[in-house]
Structures are given as C-alpha cells and as structure tokens.
Amino acid sequence: MNGLDLLGPDQRGLYIGGTWREAEGGERLDVIDPADGSVLTDVADGSVNDAVDALDAAVAAQAAWATTPPRERGEILRTAFGLITDRADEFAHLMSLEMGKTVAEARGEVGYGVEFFRWYAEEAVRIHGRWMQAPAGGSRLLTIKKPVGPCLFITPWNFPLAMGTRKIGPAIAAGCTMVVKPASQTPLTMLALAGVLAEAGLPDGVLNVVTTSRHSEFSEALQSDDRLRKVSFTGSTGVGKILVRQSADQLQRLSMELGGNAPFLVFEDADVDAAVDGAMIAKMRNMGEACTAANRFLVHRSVAQEFAEKLGKRMGGLSVGRGQDDGVDVGPLIDEKAVESVSQLVTDAIHDGATVVTGGQAPEGPGYFYPPTVLLDVPVDSEINVQEIFGPVAPISTFESEEEAIRQANATEYGLASYVYTRDLARTIRVAESLEFGMIGINSGLISNPAAPFGGVKASGFGREGGFEGIEEYLETTYVALPAG
C-alpha cells in the first residue's frame, strides 16, 4: 500500500477557493523521507500573494458559511469522519512516509484525530447563548454566540492529521472559514484531508490550504490584514511569541499550544510495573516527538534503580527502522537537525554525571534515527531536564520527598502536561492541586482525548482545544438588552 495514492494528480498544489492550483511562479517544495533522506515528492511552494488569495477566498465564503444551519455543518464533519475512517490505512501509510512514525503509530493518530470531527459534528448543534431576566427586573438579557470569522491555522509536523482536525473541526462547527498552513516537512496529510472535506461537501472557500517554505512572510502578511480574526498555532514557544506580537495591531483572537517539558513523577508507593507501562506510552508515543511526551522522569530514590532497569529493558528491546517495515517499533526522527539536538543533550547529560542504562549513541545513516535511550542519575539542572528533548530519551532524576518532587516538577517555564504515579489518594489530590500544568495524568501515560480540553499554562501557551471548551475558541458573545414588555 502506498499512502501517496490518497493524493490525486492535482492534489500537490494549493487548495484555494475550492480549486487546486499551482503556486505563483510555479515554485515547488520537496517533501523528504526521514527514513533515508530521499525525496518522496514535491508540493507547491506558495507565495505571500497566494496566502492573500487564500484569505480572500475565506473572507468571501464567511458570511454564507456563518449562516449555514448547524446541522448541515455537523453533517459535513460526520461525513468526513466516515470517509477518513474508511481510508485509515491509506492515511496511516501517508503519515508514516512523510513523518517517519510507524504505521501502527500512525493508525493510532488517525483514530485519535478523526474523533475531533465526530465530536464537533455533535457540538455544532449545541452552540447556544442564554436568556434571563435582569436581576433588578424591568428588562431581559439575551446572549448570542457568533463565529469569530476567518482564521489562520499553523500546524506542526509531528501529528500531521490530528493537529489539523483538532483546529478544523471546531472551526467548521462554529461557522468559521480558514486558511491552513501545514508544516513544510509534512504537508501531504493536510492536502489529503482537504480533498476528503471537499468530497464530504464542504463549500468552496471554507477551507483553504497553502503549503509554503516562507513561514515568517506568510504569517506576517495575513496577520497584518484586519480581515483575519483568529490565529491558532501549535509549535515552539519561540515562534508562538512572534505570532502573539504580530497579532497586536489587529487584536486577533489567539490559541497558542506551545512547548512542553512534562515531568513524570513516580512516588515510593507507586506500582513500578504500571509506572513503566505508563512511561513507555508517555515517552515513546511518536518517538518522543510530542509536546506531551514525558521529558523528565522524577523518581523516588527508593525505587529509582528498579524503575530504571525495567524501563531500560523495555526501551532497549524496541526495534528501530523504517516506519513502514514490519516489526519496527521506532521510526526515524524528523530530520538531521533533530538527531543532532538529541545527541547533544545526551552527551551533555553524560558529561554532567548521568549513567547510560540503554542506548545513547546515534547510528550512522542513512536516515535520521536515534535509539531509545534511558539515563539514570541525571542532575536536575542538566540541560536535558531544561530543554524539550523531542526524541526517545528518558532522563531519570531522583527525589526524597513529596515537596521536593513538586518543586522539581514545577521548576520549568513550561506547563503543558504532567504525569503522576502513586497509590495514595490523598497524595493524588495534593499533587494535582500543586502542579503548575494544564493537564495531569494520574497513573496513566496517555492523557489526550478529543472530549477533554487540551492546553497548557505559562510558556506552554493559552487557549484550549478539544472538549466543550474547544469550540468556544471560535465563538464571540453578543449581549442584547431587551425591554420587559
């Protein structure tokens, strides 16, 4: 099976106003296979003028789309859900090719990502305001929910489908049009998704997709336009700060899902085997290339050796190779720069006194591979505990008390995801109330759920995606004062 078959002959171009077209000047952008560094295919490399054309199309479609009955908007999402589900294997293979993850991992993303379409198909008909008598009497208060308007979505390379559906689903449900700029490393899945939504009956201009290598020029051009009313970005905190600054002149609504540095706390009363199971999920999902990935393992000194040995055995037993090959557990990282970054963090940790339990050395090419690695006795102030690793490396540091564990966990500018393993209910409550993170997994290594609000605090951003909260990011509230009679 070749996932590239999902893309029609014209589907490697720009999708603007319901039409597939070439970029201005006919420029193309190579898509690289991270398993061997070869060129998979190429796509249109859009210009700033192409970006403005896409916004023109979104603006032209906004009024009619906003007044489309909620049931119709929901049915389009439900139809797209069915189409993607029927083609799950093709989507999985396409993602595996362009991003490197194993096909099994990619199938999991398809199942997760498509659920946002089903969830928001159901939420589209539940958008409502309120009606009440004024407390002092004499008048009535009416609130109305309206779509924010044209949106810009900038999605990352690590979850090519799910990061798109998590933004597109609620926007469609709320009645917003949009321009989507997928990551230049992984544009193919978004192009395939656009084709599916067109097939599902989404009107022309509601969704526009521009693939481009001109990242900063693209966002600057659209954010300087007062017709753009909302920006949703998933990516690094550094880029997020730039987008926030650029939004100021037009006072655009923002949703920022930024970097993470998730602590994974294992207390002395934890079920160590269950903690290892959870660690494998929290660390190795997507080869560790996830903002929710466990980044720092903070383990009580009394169980640290046992935890390290068991985790090392599990991670050391994983097979590394091309994501499409049978029996492979861990695919390549996204590019050579990623391998260099992970290698440097591991080297620095070893220099700081960490011990290698398993892994620790990148193989020679071709491809951008790094082996699953476990490090023990990592100093808490080592750079690997400060930076987001974005790779299959588990650094283990120790603590002596609950207070020390919480202090170490919170000692980061980030605040996205965190994980806690303990069998003490009272401790669960204390720790959950003390951790400065937007999401906390208790005795579970998997916290993402389309029905739950996803997002962080501090340098991990603001706004929420998913759950009941997710659609509110795309709605404005209008208050209407009415006389009593």
Summary of the structure (lengths in Angstrom):
residues: 485
radius of gyration: 23.2
end to end distance: 67.3
largest distance: 79.7
contacts: 1808
relative contact order: 0.14
helix: 41%
strand: 22%
